[in-house]
């Protein structure tokens, strides 16, 4: 996706991800349920990014929507 979402936050949100569970990460930055998708992008070119972890893990989920390692935080929020 070439278009970047709206900055929803300037820090990651830590989440416990469960093996085999499917997660929908918000790419547009408009979701009220950050970092997760809630349908707020409707009418835009955005779609959620689907994630299905292969193991239980704790992860820093991006909320600035500028990460080059989306849906995970890569520190891009530090330059905003």
Residue pairs with C-beta under 8 A, 6 or more apart in sequence:
1 27
1 45
1 46
3 45
3 46
4 65
4 66
5 26
5 27
5 28
5 29
5 30
5 46
5 65
6 28
6 29
6 30
6 65
7 29
7 63
7 64
7 65
7 66
7 77
7 80
8 26
8 29
8 30
8 31
8 34
8 35
8 63
8 64
8 65
9 34
9 63
9 64
9 77
10 63
10 64
10 77
10 80
11 63
11 77
12 35
12 60
12 61
12 62
12 63
12 72
12 73
12 77
13 34
13 35
13 60
13 61
13 63
14 58
14 59
14 60
14 61
15 35
15 58
15 59
15 61
16 56
16 57
16 58
17 23
17 51
17 53
17 56
17 57
17 58
17 59
18 53
18 56
19 53
19 54
19 55
19 56
20 52
20 53
21 52
21 53
22 50
22 51
22 52
23 36
23 50
23 51
23 52
23 53
23 71
24 36
24 37
24 48
24 49
24 50
24 51
25 35
25 36
25 37
25 48
25 49
25 50
25 51
25 61
25 62
25 70
25 71
26 33
26 34
26 35
26 36
26 37
26 38
26 40
26 41
26 48
26 65
27 37
27 41
27 46
27 47
27 48
27 49
27 65
27 70
28 40
28 41
28 44
28 46
28 65
29 63
29 65
30 40
30 41
31 37
31 38
31 39
31 40
31 41
32 38
32 40
34 63
35 61
35 62
35 63
35 71
37 48
41 47
41 48
49 70
49 71
51 71
59 72
60 72
60 73
61 71
61 72
61 73
62 69
62 70
62 71
62 72
62 73
62 74
62 76
62 77
63 73
63 77
64 73
64 76
64 77
64 80
66 76
66 77
66 79
66 80
67 73
67 74
67 76
68 74
68 76
